[in-house]
């Protein structure tokens, strides 16, 4: 399947064409069925073509699709009520993606310091192997050089320090630092959870140095880790939190959430998004949040995540090709002693879809609605392929 020449070749596409999805299953154009442990990279957390979300979007289509953000929309307020209720935050800004949400958070941190606090601080500390997006600013915030190649000159004001290294973090703070920004589980960076002691040090430093704490919950948020938000595992309350991915279950939407004290930093005209808060996307997001709450899917993520990791550890125990199995909830990484691209290709041949997190980590991001029987099927295939792969020769 060659890429159509009119499309930029920005993706290393898997040679499959998907034409249908339902629940945790996808079908290609040849009619082959696949069990999906990718969920569109942590997006379709309620499964593909979820009937409740589909019906909400259809009902909204019969009313209005899009109006300017100059007008009030009741569904905007309903979603904001839900998000602030479950997050403990106070204000919401709607956008279209995780990168846009993080861009908004960066702008908010700088403008709050400049216009509200009246200082000239602008530097933001992020962490190596982090991923915050692909706009020119968010890729600069990202702690991976590979995403920055060829895009110089990059914006100033970002410092990257080793993840889980409190000493390096404290040493990196300067009189120009205004915020610390992190993922509590690094997804693209290898499925690495933050150490609780490290997070406590971040909170301490933010309080002592009057820094804003920005938590990127784009991949971890909305039940993925077994809590509404990963920050709840650590008992912390950030100043700013960003969401996207699972928020629309495949309908593009992002959100930046913040504490009340930050609201005056973004008065009318300082930030915006033409399509932010699109009526169809907001209708979908309301359905996502209400479904997670009604079906108690955060607890389901805990149960299924423990079940999957227990089975993986049991089946792969002692295998020299497997170095570690880690994660939180349904955000799981299998670190291998060798690159895993061939393993994933063989799993696809057997009807199971998973994704990498770096070169040597298999990342599992199944829907929160996956059954134990579906999980068993996927685990069996992945473990069989790994056990057959052996150990690479030195």
Short mmCIF file of the C-alpha atoms (twelve columns), coordinates in Angstrom:
data_MODEL
# 
_entry.id   MODEL 
# 
loop_
_atom_site.group_PDB 
_atom_site.id 
_atom_site.type_symbol 
_atom_site.label_atom_id 
_atom_site.label_alt_id 
_atom_site.label_comp_id 
_atom_site.label_asym_id 
_atom_site.label_seq_id 
_atom_site.Cartn_x 
_atom_site.Cartn_y 
_atom_site.Cartn_z 
_atom_site.pdbx_PDB_model_num 
ATOM 1   C CA . UNK A 1   0.000   0.000   0.000  1 
ATOM 2   C CA . UNK A 2   1.900   3.018   -1.251 1 
ATOM 3   C CA . UNK A 3   1.244   6.457   0.171  1 
ATOM 4   C CA . UNK A 4   -0.696  8.635   -2.234 1 
ATOM 5   C CA . UNK A 5   1.800   11.091  -3.693 1 
ATOM 6   C CA . UNK A 6   -0.368  14.088  -2.741 1 
ATOM 7   C CA . UNK A 7   0.128   13.378  0.998  1 
ATOM 8   C CA . UNK A 8   3.286   14.454  2.838  1 
ATOM 9   C CA . UNK A 9   5.226   11.330  3.933  1 
ATOM 10  C CA . UNK A 10  5.257   12.335  7.605  1 
ATOM 11  C CA . UNK A 11  4.218   8.926   8.955  1 
ATOM 12  C CA . UNK A 12  6.010   5.578   8.730  1 
ATOM 13  C CA . UNK A 13  2.749   3.843   8.032  1 
ATOM 14  C CA . UNK A 14  2.057   0.207   8.856  1 
ATOM 15  C CA . UNK A 15  1.083   -1.604  5.613  1 
ATOM 16  C CA . UNK A 16  -2.547  -2.012  6.634  1 
ATOM 17  C CA . UNK A 17  -5.713  -0.178  5.608  1 
ATOM 18  C CA . UNK A 18  -8.336  -0.125  8.342  1 
ATOM 19  C CA . UNK A 19  -11.927 0.272   7.211  1 
ATOM 20  C CA . UNK A 20  -14.071 -0.645  10.219 1 
ATOM 21  C CA . UNK A 21  -13.909 -0.597  13.994 1 
ATOM 22  C CA . UNK A 22  -16.148 -1.834  16.795 1 
ATOM 23  C CA . UNK A 23  -15.244 -2.100  20.468 1 
ATOM 24  C CA . UNK A 24  -11.688 -3.429  20.763 1 
ATOM 25  C CA . UNK A 25  -11.607 -4.772  17.219 1 
ATOM 26  C CA . UNK A 26  -10.564 -3.376  13.848 1 
ATOM 27  C CA . UNK A 27  -10.960 -4.802  10.338 1 
ATOM 28  C CA . UNK A 28  -8.748  -4.138  7.335  1 
ATOM 29  C CA . UNK A 29  -9.803  -3.842  3.697  1 
ATOM 30  C CA . UNK A 30  -9.246  -7.568  3.196  1 
ATOM 31  C CA . UNK A 31  -11.728 -8.376  5.966  1 
ATOM 32  C CA . UNK A 32  -9.109  -9.511  8.482  1 
ATOM 33  C CA . UNK A 33  -9.979  -8.838  12.135 1 
ATOM 34  C CA . UNK A 34  -7.503  -7.393  14.646 1 
ATOM 35  C CA . UNK A 35  -7.583  -7.047  18.418 1 
ATOM 36  C CA . UNK A 36  -6.570  -3.478  19.201 1 
ATOM 37  C CA . UNK A 37  -4.135  -2.845  22.062 1 
ATOM 38  C CA . UNK A 38  -3.247  0.601   20.633 1 
ATOM 39  C CA . UNK A 39  -6.573  2.443   20.863 1 
ATOM 40  C CA . UNK A 40  -5.366  5.006   18.358 1 
ATOM 41  C CA . UNK A 41  -2.473  5.735   20.776 1 
ATOM 42  C CA . UNK A 42  -4.599  6.020   23.932 1 
ATOM 43  C CA . UNK A 43  -7.467  7.790   22.150 1 
ATOM 44  C CA . UNK A 44  -10.391 5.364   21.758 1 
ATOM 45  C CA . UNK A 45  -10.490 4.463   25.445 1 
ATOM 46  C CA . UNK A 46  -14.175 3.485   25.217 1 
ATOM 47  C CA . UNK A 47  -13.544 1.365   22.143 1 
ATOM 48  C CA . UNK A 48  -14.195 2.050   18.475 1 
ATOM 49  C CA . UNK A 49  -17.567 3.295   17.272 1 
ATOM 50  C CA . UNK A 50  -18.948 3.503   20.798 1 
ATOM 51  C CA . UNK A 51  -22.749 3.610   20.398 1 
ATOM 52  C CA . UNK A 52  -23.341 6.158   23.153 1 
ATOM 53  C CA . UNK A 53  -20.747 8.577   21.813 1 
ATOM 54  C CA . UNK A 54  -21.950 8.071   18.251 1 
ATOM 55  C CA . UNK A 55  -25.535 8.889   19.210 1 
ATOM 56  C CA . UNK A 56  -24.520 12.037  21.065 1 
ATOM 57  C CA . UNK A 57  -22.582 13.312  18.062 1 
ATOM 58  C CA . UNK A 58  -25.479 12.545  15.714 1 
ATOM 59  C CA . UNK A 59  -27.932 14.374  17.986 1 
ATOM 60  C CA . UNK A 60  -25.630 17.394  18.094 1 
ATOM 61  C CA . UNK A 61  -25.244 17.338  14.301 1 
ATOM 62  C CA . UNK A 62  -28.991 17.809  14.051 1 
ATOM 63  C CA . UNK A 63  -28.715 21.042  16.085 1 
ATOM 64  C CA . UNK A 64  -25.536 22.959  15.243 1 
ATOM 65  C CA . UNK A 65  -22.028 21.910  14.192 1 
ATOM 66  C CA . UNK A 66  -20.007 25.056  14.713 1 
ATOM 67  C CA . UNK A 67  -20.481 28.635  15.791 1 
ATOM 68  C CA . UNK A 68  -17.867 31.189  16.748 1 
ATOM 69  C CA . UNK A 69  -16.576 31.239  20.303 1 
ATOM 70  C CA . UNK A 70  -18.023 34.736  20.487 1 
ATOM 71  C CA . UNK A 71  -21.311 33.031  21.348 1 
ATOM 72  C CA . UNK A 72  -22.322 31.114  24.478 1 
ATOM 73  C CA . UNK A 73  -22.913 27.395  24.092 1 
ATOM 74  C CA . UNK A 74  -24.587 25.458  26.911 1 
ATOM 75  C CA . UNK A 75  -22.643 22.280  26.123 1 
ATOM 76  C CA . UNK A 76  -19.384 24.192  26.752 1 
ATOM 77  C CA . UNK A 77  -20.522 24.885  30.278 1 
ATOM 78  C CA . UNK A 78  -21.701 21.305  30.837 1 
ATOM 79  C CA . UNK A 79  -18.324 19.836  29.837 1 
ATOM 80  C CA . UNK A 80  -16.485 22.430  31.916 1 
ATOM 81  C CA . UNK A 81  -18.610 21.478  34.941 1 
ATOM 82  C CA . UNK A 82  -17.707 17.826  34.471 1 
ATOM 83  C CA . UNK A 83  -13.992 18.431  33.939 1 
ATOM 84  C CA . UNK A 84  -13.606 20.784  36.880 1 
ATOM 85  C CA . UNK A 85  -15.614 18.437  39.101 1 
ATOM 86  C CA . UNK A 86  -13.459 15.386  38.443 1 
ATOM 87  C CA . UNK A 87  -10.129 17.222  38.169 1 
ATOM 88  C CA . UNK A 88  -10.350 19.666  41.063 1 
ATOM 89  C CA . UNK A 89  -9.417  22.499  38.698 1 
ATOM 90  C CA . UNK A 90  -11.393 25.715  38.256 1 
ATOM 91  C CA . UNK A 91  -11.171 26.916  34.654 1 
ATOM 92  C CA . UNK A 92  -11.143 25.280  31.201 1 
ATOM 93  C CA . UNK A 93  -9.857  26.382  27.806 1 
ATOM 94  C CA . UNK A 94  -10.914 24.270  24.812 1 
ATOM 95  C CA . UNK A 95  -8.699  23.480  21.845 1 
ATOM 96  C CA . UNK A 96  -8.247  20.680  19.308 1 
ATOM 97  C CA . UNK A 97  -5.270  18.566  20.359 1 
ATOM 98  C CA . UNK A 98  -2.734  17.780  23.045 1 
ATOM 99  C CA . UNK A 99  -0.101  19.963  21.438 1 
ATOM 100 C CA . UNK A 100 -2.517  22.914  21.441 1 
ATOM 101 C CA . UNK A 101 -3.385  22.274  25.088 1 
ATOM 102 C CA . UNK A 102 0.299   22.258  26.037 1 
ATOM 103 C CA . UNK A 103 0.949   25.359  23.944 1 
ATOM 104 C CA . UNK A 104 -1.829  27.094  25.872 1 
ATOM 105 C CA . UNK A 105 -0.325  25.962  29.184 1 
ATOM 106 C CA . UNK A 106 3.086   27.357  28.231 1 
ATOM 107 C CA . UNK A 107 1.562   30.684  27.174 1 
ATOM 108 C CA . UNK A 108 -0.461  30.826  30.380 1 
ATOM 109 C CA . UNK A 109 2.593   30.210  32.584 1 
ATOM 110 C CA . UNK A 110 4.585   32.967  30.916 1 
ATOM 111 C CA . UNK A 111 1.787   35.500  30.773 1 
ATOM 112 C CA . UNK A 112 0.776   34.873  34.395 1 
ATOM 113 C CA . UNK A 113 4.292   35.686  35.513 1 
ATOM 114 C CA . UNK A 114 4.628   38.713  33.256 1 
ATOM 115 C CA . UNK A 115 1.194   40.316  33.599 1 
ATOM 116 C CA . UNK A 116 -0.148  39.128  36.963 1 
ATOM 117 C CA . UNK A 117 2.950   38.644  39.095 1 
ATOM 118 C CA . UNK A 118 4.832   41.412  37.300 1 
ATOM 119 C CA . UNK A 119 8.149   39.605  36.868 1 
ATOM 120 C CA . UNK A 120 10.252  38.651  33.860 1 
ATOM 121 C CA . UNK A 121 10.415  34.896  34.443 1 
ATOM 122 C CA . UNK A 122 9.795   32.744  31.380 1 
ATOM 123 C CA . UNK A 123 11.877  29.544  31.566 1 
ATOM 124 C CA . UNK A 124 10.084  26.210  31.867 1 
ATOM 125 C CA . UNK A 125 11.813  23.050  33.035 1 
ATOM 126 C CA . UNK A 126 10.796  19.786  31.368 1 
ATOM 127 C CA . UNK A 127 12.346  16.314  31.399 1 
ATOM 128 C CA . UNK A 128 14.449  14.173  29.104 1 
ATOM 129 C CA . UNK A 129 12.472  11.616  27.107 1 
ATOM 130 C CA . UNK A 130 9.279   13.614  27.671 1 
ATOM 131 C CA . UNK A 131 6.856   14.294  24.832 1 
ATOM 132 C CA . UNK A 132 4.628   17.373  24.753 1 
ATOM 133 C CA . UNK A 133 3.700   17.808  21.085 1 
ATOM 134 C CA . UNK A 134 4.945   18.810  17.651 1 
ATOM 135 C CA . UNK A 135 4.224   22.510  17.329 1 
ATOM 136 C CA . UNK A 136 7.448   24.512  17.262 1 
ATOM 137 C CA . UNK A 137 7.066   25.381  20.950 1 
ATOM 138 C CA . UNK A 138 5.883   22.021  22.247 1 
ATOM 139 C CA . UNK A 139 8.567   20.093  20.375 1 
ATOM 140 C CA . UNK A 140 11.075  22.444  21.994 1 
ATOM 141 C CA . UNK A 141 9.535   21.580  25.358 1 
ATOM 142 C CA . UNK A 142 9.845   17.885  24.491 1 
ATOM 143 C CA . UNK A 143 12.923  16.184  25.913 1 
ATOM 144 C CA . UNK A 144 13.804  14.202  22.783 1 
ATOM 145 C CA . UNK A 145 16.253  15.581  20.229 1 
ATOM 146 C CA . UNK A 146 14.919  13.418  17.400 1 
ATOM 147 C CA . UNK A 147 11.714  15.468  17.086 1 
ATOM 148 C CA . UNK A 148 13.691  18.725  16.779 1 
ATOM 149 C CA . UNK A 149 16.003  17.794  13.938 1 
ATOM 150 C CA . UNK A 150 16.010  20.441  11.214 1 
ATOM 151 C CA . UNK A 151 13.588  22.854  12.881 1 
ATOM 152 C CA . UNK A 152 16.137  25.387  14.141 1 
ATOM 153 C CA . UNK A 153 16.065  28.047  15.390 1 
ATOM 154 C CA . UNK A 154 13.905  26.831  18.260 1 
ATOM 155 C CA . UNK A 155 12.177  29.077  20.812 1 
ATOM 156 C CA . UNK A 156 14.191  29.944  23.888 1 
ATOM 157 C CA . UNK A 157 13.260  29.268  27.475 1 
ATOM 158 C CA . UNK A 158 13.219  25.498  27.961 1 
ATOM 159 C CA . UNK A 159 15.568  23.496  30.159 1 
ATOM 160 C CA . UNK A 160 15.589  19.680  30.092 1 
ATOM 161 C CA . UNK A 161 16.765  17.627  33.054 1 
ATOM 162 C CA . UNK A 162 16.877  13.870  33.726 1 
ATOM 163 C CA . UNK A 163 13.559  12.341  34.750 1 
ATOM 164 C CA . UNK A 164 13.320  11.210  38.389 1 
ATOM 165 C CA . UNK A 165 16.463  13.172  39.313 1 
ATOM 166 C CA . UNK A 166 15.498  15.666  42.034 1 
ATOM 167 C CA . UNK A 167 19.053  16.934  42.507 1 
ATOM 168 C CA . UNK A 168 19.427  17.794  38.816 1 
ATOM 169 C CA . UNK A 169 16.023  19.473  38.856 1 
ATOM 170 C CA . UNK A 170 16.841  21.733  41.784 1 
ATOM 171 C CA . UNK A 171 20.181  22.654  40.216 1 
ATOM 172 C CA . UNK A 172 18.425  23.653  36.977 1 
ATOM 173 C CA . UNK A 173 16.147  26.251  38.591 1 
ATOM 174 C CA . UNK A 174 17.258  29.808  37.855 1 
ATOM 175 C CA . UNK A 175 15.868  33.277  38.634 1 
ATOM 176 C CA . UNK A 176 14.162  33.060  35.214 1 
ATOM 177 C CA . UNK A 177 12.282  29.804  35.934 1 
ATOM 178 C CA . UNK A 178 8.494   30.189  35.969 1 
ATOM 179 C CA . UNK A 179 7.196   26.602  35.773 1 
ATOM 180 C CA . UNK A 180 7.946   22.888  35.835 1 
ATOM 181 C CA . UNK A 181 6.121   20.740  33.288 1 
ATOM 182 C CA . UNK A 182 5.968   16.944  33.335 1 
ATOM 183 C CA . UNK A 183 4.157   13.744  32.454 1 
ATOM 184 C CA . UNK A 184 3.618   11.589  35.528 1 
ATOM 185 C CA . UNK A 185 4.012   8.545   33.313 1 
ATOM 186 C CA . UNK A 186 6.228   9.151   30.313 1 
ATOM 187 C CA . UNK A 187 4.387   7.464   27.466 1 
ATOM 188 C CA . UNK A 188 6.408   8.078   24.321 1 
ATOM 189 C CA . UNK A 189 9.557   7.978   26.431 1 
ATOM 190 C CA . UNK A 190 9.155   4.319   27.412 1 
ATOM 191 C CA . UNK A 191 6.212   4.038   29.871 1 
ATOM 192 C CA . UNK A 192 8.190   5.270   32.863 1 
ATOM 193 C CA . UNK A 193 6.149   6.310   35.931 1 
ATOM 194 C CA . UNK A 194 7.506   9.158   38.038 1 
ATOM 195 C CA . UNK A 195 8.968   8.151   41.372 1 
ATOM 196 C CA . UNK A 196 6.713   9.374   44.228 1 
ATOM 197 C CA . UNK A 197 9.664   10.872  46.127 1 
ATOM 198 C CA . UNK A 198 10.665  12.768  42.991 1 
ATOM 199 C CA . UNK A 199 7.142   14.160  42.598 1 
ATOM 200 C CA . UNK A 200 7.134   15.275  46.232 1 
ATOM 201 C CA . UNK A 201 10.364  17.180  45.556 1 
ATOM 202 C CA . UNK A 202 8.801   18.849  42.525 1 
ATOM 203 C CA . UNK A 203 5.865   20.019  44.642 1 
ATOM 204 C CA . UNK A 204 8.215   21.269  47.358 1 
ATOM 205 C CA . UNK A 205 10.339  23.204  44.875 1 
ATOM 206 C CA . UNK A 206 7.291   24.737  43.194 1 
ATOM 207 C CA . UNK A 207 5.995   25.966  46.552 1 
ATOM 208 C CA . UNK A 208 9.352   27.242  47.784 1 
ATOM 209 C CA . UNK A 209 10.285  28.995  44.523 1 
ATOM 210 C CA . UNK A 210 6.769   30.138  43.591 1 
ATOM 211 C CA . UNK A 211 6.757   28.116  40.361 1 
ATOM 212 C CA . UNK A 212 3.724   26.862  38.485 1 
ATOM 213 C CA . UNK A 213 3.324   23.089  38.218 1 
ATOM 214 C CA . UNK A 214 2.015   21.947  34.819 1 
ATOM 215 C CA . UNK A 215 1.006   18.287  34.507 1 
ATOM 216 C CA . UNK A 216 0.605   16.893  30.994 1 
ATOM 217 C CA . UNK A 217 -2.224  14.346  31.312 1 
ATOM 218 C CA . UNK A 218 -2.778  13.995  27.594 1 
ATOM 219 C CA . UNK A 219 -1.952  10.284  27.495 1 
ATOM 220 C CA . UNK A 220 -2.545  9.475   31.167 1 
ATOM 221 C CA . UNK A 221 -5.808  11.307  31.795 1 
ATOM 222 C CA . UNK A 222 -9.432  10.156  31.909 1 
ATOM 223 C CA . UNK A 223 -9.019  6.751   33.514 1 
ATOM 224 C CA . UNK A 224 -6.057  5.417   31.573 1 
ATOM 225 C CA . UNK A 225 -3.877  4.829   34.664 1 
ATOM 226 C CA . UNK A 226 -6.678  3.643   36.963 1 
ATOM 227 C CA . UNK A 227 -7.526  7.089   38.334 1 
ATOM 228 C CA . UNK A 228 -9.371  9.918   36.657 1 
ATOM 229 C CA . UNK A 229 -5.976  11.580  36.359 1 
ATOM 230 C CA . UNK A 230 -2.468  10.282  37.033 1 
ATOM 231 C CA . UNK A 231 -1.810  13.123  39.454 1 
ATOM 232 C CA . UNK A 232 -4.241  11.412  41.869 1 
ATOM 233 C CA . UNK A 233 -1.801  8.515   42.292 1 
ATOM 234 C CA . UNK A 234 0.618   11.040  43.779 1 
ATOM 235 C CA . UNK A 235 -1.832  13.108  45.822 1 
ATOM 236 C CA . UNK A 236 -0.835  16.375  44.162 1 
ATOM 237 C CA . UNK A 237 -2.764  19.356  42.816 1 
ATOM 238 C CA . UNK A 238 -1.075  21.031  39.852 1 
ATOM 239 C CA . UNK A 239 -1.730  24.608  38.843 1 
ATOM 240 C CA . UNK A 240 -2.319  23.615  35.221 1 
ATOM 241 C CA . UNK A 241 -3.318  20.324  33.621 1 
ATOM 242 C CA . UNK A 242 -3.660  19.423  29.948 1 
ATOM 243 C CA . UNK A 243 -5.975  16.881  28.308 1 
ATOM 244 C CA . UNK A 244 -6.680  15.517  24.833 1 
ATOM 245 C CA . UNK A 245 -6.497  11.998  23.321 1 
ATOM 246 C CA . UNK A 246 -9.232  10.072  25.207 1 
ATOM 247 C CA . UNK A 247 -11.317 13.188  25.806 1 
ATOM 248 C CA . UNK A 248 -13.222 12.817  22.523 1 
ATOM 249 C CA . UNK A 249 -12.758 9.049   21.998 1 
ATOM 250 C CA . UNK A 250 -11.490 9.822   18.496 1 
ATOM 251 C CA . UNK A 251 -13.272 13.122  17.861 1 
ATOM 252 C CA . UNK A 252 -10.495 15.781  18.004 1 
ATOM 253 C CA . UNK A 253 -10.587 17.876  21.171 1 
ATOM 254 C CA . UNK A 254 -8.111  19.119  23.757 1 
ATOM 255 C CA . UNK A 255 -8.419  21.132  26.946 1 
ATOM 256 C CA . UNK A 256 -6.212  23.118  29.269 1 
ATOM 257 C CA . UNK A 257 -7.414  23.259  32.868 1 
ATOM 258 C CA . UNK A 258 -6.155  25.716  35.452 1 
ATOM 259 C CA . UNK A 259 -6.628  27.094  38.936 1 
ATOM 260 C CA . UNK A 260 -8.742  30.190  39.537 1 
ATOM 261 C CA . UNK A 261 -5.745  32.426  40.294 1 
ATOM 262 C CA . UNK A 262 -4.598  32.016  36.678 1 
ATOM 263 C CA . UNK A 263 -7.805  33.209  35.007 1 
ATOM 264 C CA . UNK A 264 -6.865  36.885  34.984 1 
ATOM 265 C CA . UNK A 265 -3.761  36.074  32.942 1 
ATOM 266 C CA . UNK A 266 -5.891  35.218  29.895 1 
ATOM 267 C CA . UNK A 267 -8.505  37.944  29.407 1 
ATOM 268 C CA . UNK A 268 -10.412 38.315  26.134 1 
ATOM 269 C CA . UNK A 269 -8.156  38.503  23.108 1 
ATOM 270 C CA . UNK A 270 -5.038  36.979  24.646 1 
ATOM 271 C CA . UNK A 271 -5.585  33.439  23.383 1 
ATOM 272 C CA . UNK A 272 -8.088  31.544  21.266 1 
ATOM 273 C CA . UNK A 273 -8.840  28.768  18.819 1 
ATOM 274 C CA . UNK A 274 -11.275 28.907  15.909 1 
ATOM 275 C CA . UNK A 275 -12.298 25.273  16.251 1 
ATOM 276 C CA . UNK A 276 -11.657 24.970  19.987 1 
ATOM 277 C CA . UNK A 277 -14.802 23.715  21.668 1 
ATOM 278 C CA . UNK A 278 -16.366 22.561  18.412 1 
ATOM 279 C CA . UNK A 279 -19.936 21.493  19.185 1 
ATOM 280 C CA . UNK A 280 -19.558 17.946  17.871 1 
ATOM 281 C CA . UNK A 281 -16.316 17.376  19.757 1 
ATOM 282 C CA . UNK A 282 -17.736 18.752  23.005 1 
ATOM 283 C CA . UNK A 283 -20.815 16.549  22.672 1 
ATOM 284 C CA . UNK A 284 -18.521 13.546  22.308 1 
ATOM 285 C CA . UNK A 285 -16.402 14.617  25.285 1 
ATOM 286 C CA . UNK A 286 -19.439 14.986  27.546 1 
ATOM 287 C CA . UNK A 287 -20.395 11.447  26.607 1 
ATOM 288 C CA . UNK A 288 -16.877 10.182  27.355 1 
ATOM 289 C CA . UNK A 289 -16.717 11.716  30.823 1 
ATOM 290 C CA . UNK A 290 -20.229 10.639  31.760 1 
ATOM 291 C CA . UNK A 291 -19.622 7.089   30.501 1 
ATOM 292 C CA . UNK A 292 -16.385 6.721   32.473 1 
ATOM 293 C CA . UNK A 293 -18.228 7.850   35.603 1 
ATOM 294 C CA . UNK A 294 -21.402 5.794   35.049 1 
ATOM 295 C CA . UNK A 295 -19.541 2.570   34.232 1 
ATOM 296 C CA . UNK A 296 -16.822 3.093   36.864 1 
ATOM 297 C CA . UNK A 297 -14.146 2.571   34.222 1 
ATOM 298 C CA . UNK A 298 -11.352 3.924   36.382 1 
ATOM 299 C CA . UNK A 299 -11.703 0.872   38.621 1 
ATOM 300 C CA . UNK A 300 -11.974 -1.332  35.561 1 
ATOM 301 C CA . UNK A 301 -8.633  0.058   34.364 1 
ATOM 302 C CA . UNK A 302 -7.067  -0.933  37.694 1 
ATOM 303 C CA . UNK A 303 -8.522  -4.450  37.586 1 
ATOM 304 C CA . UNK A 304 -7.698  -5.148  33.954 1 
ATOM 305 C CA . UNK A 305 -4.277  -3.528  34.202 1 
ATOM 306 C CA . UNK A 306 -3.333  -5.732  37.147 1 
ATOM 307 C CA . UNK A 307 -4.731  -8.766  35.353 1 
ATOM 308 C CA . UNK A 308 -2.714  -8.080  32.198 1 
ATOM 309 C CA . UNK A 309 0.534   -7.362  34.045 1 
ATOM 310 C CA . UNK A 310 0.150   -10.430 36.260 1 
ATOM 311 C CA . UNK A 311 -0.386  -12.649 33.238 1 
ATOM 312 C CA . UNK A 312 2.524   -11.081 31.343 1 
ATOM 313 C CA . UNK A 313 4.858   -11.542 34.309 1 
ATOM 314 C CA . UNK A 314 3.742   -15.119 34.775 1 
ATOM 315 C CA . UNK A 315 4.142   -16.102 31.128 1 
ATOM 316 C CA . UNK A 316 7.383   -14.200 30.531 1 
ATOM 317 C CA . UNK A 317 9.056   -14.836 33.896 1 
ATOM 318 C CA . UNK A 318 12.756  -15.487 33.538 1 
ATOM 319 C CA . UNK A 319 12.811  -14.947 29.794 1 
ATOM 320 C CA . UNK A 320 16.126  -13.268 28.918 1 
ATOM 321 C CA . UNK A 321 14.561  -11.202 26.139 1 
ATOM 322 C CA . UNK A 322 12.317  -9.361  28.632 1 
ATOM 323 C CA . UNK A 323 13.932  -6.834  30.948 1 
ATOM 324 C CA . UNK A 324 10.936  -5.257  32.658 1 
ATOM 325 C CA . UNK A 325 7.153   -5.066  32.703 1 
ATOM 326 C CA . UNK A 326 5.862   -1.808  34.158 1 
ATOM 327 C CA . UNK A 327 3.049   0.703   34.050 1 
ATOM 328 C CA . UNK A 328 -0.047  2.049   35.738 1 
ATOM 329 C CA . UNK A 329 -3.556  0.852   34.991 1 
ATOM 330 C CA . UNK A 330 -3.924  0.268   31.268 1 
ATOM 331 C CA . UNK A 331 -0.714  2.057   30.314 1 
ATOM 332 C CA . UNK A 332 1.731   -0.841  30.189 1 
ATOM 333 C CA . UNK A 333 5.265   -1.223  28.865 1 
ATOM 334 C CA . UNK A 334 7.182   -4.431  28.128 1 
ATOM 335 C CA . UNK A 335 10.860  -3.530  27.917 1 
ATOM 336 C CA . UNK A 336 12.860  -5.968  25.828 1 
ATOM 337 C CA . UNK A 337 16.557  -6.671  25.341 1 
ATOM 338 C CA . UNK A 338 16.221  -6.032  21.617 1 
ATOM 339 C CA . UNK A 339 14.253  -3.815  19.214 1 
ATOM 340 C CA . UNK A 340 10.592  -4.804  19.121 1 
ATOM 341 C CA . UNK A 341 9.513   -3.750  15.620 1 
ATOM 342 C CA . UNK A 342 9.696   -7.332  14.313 1 
ATOM 343 C CA . UNK A 343 7.801   -8.623  17.349 1 
ATOM 344 C CA . UNK A 344 4.961   -6.193  16.676 1 
ATOM 345 C CA . UNK A 345 4.938   -7.093  12.977 1 
ATOM 346 C CA . UNK A 346 4.575   -10.783 13.844 1 
ATOM 347 C CA . UNK A 347 1.810   -9.958  16.331 1 
ATOM 348 C CA . UNK A 348 -0.034  -8.068  13.580 1 
ATOM 349 C CA . UNK A 349 0.210   -11.130 11.361 1 
ATOM 350 C CA . UNK A 350 -1.571  -13.008 14.154 1 
ATOM 351 C CA . UNK A 351 -4.234  -10.329 14.519 1 
ATOM 352 C CA . UNK A 352 -3.008  -8.253  17.479 1 
ATOM 353 C CA . UNK A 353 -2.083  -4.557  17.310 1 
ATOM 354 C CA . UNK A 354 0.336   -2.892  19.732 1 
ATOM 355 C CA . UNK A 355 2.768   0.013   19.508 1 
ATOM 356 C CA . UNK A 356 6.302   0.903   20.537 1 
ATOM 357 C CA . UNK A 357 7.497   3.412   23.127 1 
ATOM 358 C CA . UNK A 358 11.033  3.912   21.947 1 
ATOM 359 C CA . UNK A 359 13.007  1.165   20.223 1 
ATOM 360 C CA . UNK A 360 12.856  -1.605  22.814 1 
ATOM 361 C CA . UNK A 361 9.502   -1.159  24.571 1 
ATOM 362 C CA . UNK A 362 6.152   -2.647  23.578 1 
ATOM 363 C CA . UNK A 363 3.412   -0.272  24.725 1 
ATOM 364 C CA . UNK A 364 -0.056  -1.599  25.499 1 
ATOM 365 C CA . UNK A 365 -2.925  0.906   25.593 1 
ATOM 366 C CA . UNK A 366 -6.122  -1.170  25.393 1 
ATOM 367 C CA . UNK A 367 -9.580  0.310   25.740 1 
ATOM 368 C CA . UNK A 368 -10.940 0.587   29.269 1 
ATOM 369 C CA . UNK A 369 -13.856 -1.524  28.022 1 
ATOM 370 C CA . UNK A 370 -11.753 -4.529  26.944 1 
ATOM 371 C CA . UNK A 371 -12.906 -7.866  28.356 1 
ATOM 372 C CA . UNK A 372 -10.655 -10.354 30.129 1 
ATOM 373 C CA . UNK A 373 -11.210 -12.781 27.275 1 
ATOM 374 C CA . UNK A 374 -10.012 -10.228 24.738 1 
ATOM 375 C CA . UNK A 375 -7.048  -9.421  26.954 1 
ATOM 376 C CA . UNK A 376 -6.179  -13.124 27.200 1 
ATOM 377 C CA . UNK A 377 -6.133  -13.458 23.437 1 
ATOM 378 C CA . UNK A 378 -3.814  -10.502 23.005 1 
ATOM 379 C CA . UNK A 379 -1.524  -11.554 25.852 1 
ATOM 380 C CA . UNK A 380 -1.208  -15.073 24.444 1 
ATOM 381 C CA . UNK A 381 -0.237  -13.793 21.007 1 
ATOM 382 C CA . UNK A 382 2.274   -11.244 22.290 1 
ATOM 383 C CA . UNK A 383 3.873   -13.701 24.698 1 
ATOM 384 C CA . UNK A 384 4.082   -16.432 22.068 1 
ATOM 385 C CA . UNK A 385 5.827   -14.055 19.675 1 
ATOM 386 C CA . UNK A 386 8.217   -12.841 22.372 1 
ATOM 387 C CA . UNK A 387 9.041   -16.378 23.492 1 
ATOM 388 C CA . UNK A 388 9.676   -17.412 19.897 1 
ATOM 389 C CA . UNK A 389 11.856  -14.354 19.238 1 
ATOM 390 C CA . UNK A 390 14.659  -15.603 21.480 1 
ATOM 391 C CA . UNK A 391 17.568  -13.421 22.530 1 
ATOM 392 C CA . UNK A 392 19.597  -11.445 20.006 1 
ATOM 393 C CA . UNK A 393 23.191  -12.520 19.571 1 
ATOM 394 C CA . UNK A 394 25.837  -10.094 20.810 1 
# 
